[in-house]
Each structure stands twice: as structure tokens, then as C-alpha cells.
Amino acid sequence: MDGPLKNKSYEFALKEANETDDWLSLLKDTDLMTEDQYSSFHPVCNELVAMLAATVKTAKRGDS
């Protein structure tokens, strides 16, 4: 997989990672997840979002 299809895959993964972060916040806010669980998952999710965002940015730069 290369070119535009690969870039769309990264964009999709970024969207899903952001949605996962939203769900983690919702679970914590509704007490369906403990603060300890949230503190464990949230930084990992944020790191993944940051890596995917950088990948998308780099891929877009390469397309132009």
C-alpha cells in the first residue's frame, strides 16, 4: 500500500485514536473507569495520537 491510500489509512488511524481518547474520558467521567485505569491508558493514547499526527503531517508534506 502506498501513495494516497496509505495516507488515508494514517488519517483514519488518527481519527480512531482521537475517538478512543474521547471514549477514555467519557468512561472516566461516568465512573466506568477508575482514575488509575485512566492514568494508565490516557498517556499511551496521547502518545499514539501524537505519533499518528506527525506521520500524517509528514505524509502530506511528501504528497505536495
Contacts in CASP RR format, 6 or more apart in sequence:
PFRMAT RR
TARGET T0000
AUTHOR 0000-0000-0000
METHOD contacts of the structure
MODEL  1
MDGPLKNKSYEFALKEANETDDWLSLLKDTDLMTEDQYSSFHPVCNELVA
MLAATVKTAKRGDS
1 9 0 8 1.000
3 63 0 8 1.000
4 63 0 8 1.000
6 59 0 8 1.000
7 56 0 8 1.000
7 59 0 8 1.000
7 60 0 8 1.000
7 63 0 8 1.000
10 52 0 8 1.000
10 55 0 8 1.000
10 56 0 8 1.000
10 59 0 8 1.000
11 56 0 8 1.000
13 52 0 8 1.000
14 49 0 8 1.000
14 52 0 8 1.000
14 53 0 8 1.000
14 55 0 8 1.000
14 56 0 8 1.000
17 45 0 8 1.000
17 48 0 8 1.000
17 49 0 8 1.000
17 52 0 8 1.000
18 49 0 8 1.000
20 45 0 8 1.000
21 42 0 8 1.000
21 45 0 8 1.000
21 46 0 8 1.000
21 49 0 8 1.000
24 33 0 8 1.000
24 38 0 8 1.000
24 41 0 8 1.000
24 42 0 8 1.000
24 45 0 8 1.000
25 38 0 8 1.000
25 42 0 8 1.000
27 33 0 8 1.000
27 38 0 8 1.000
28 34 0 8 1.000
28 35 0 8 1.000
28 37 0 8 1.000
28 38 0 8 1.000
33 41 0 8 1.000
END
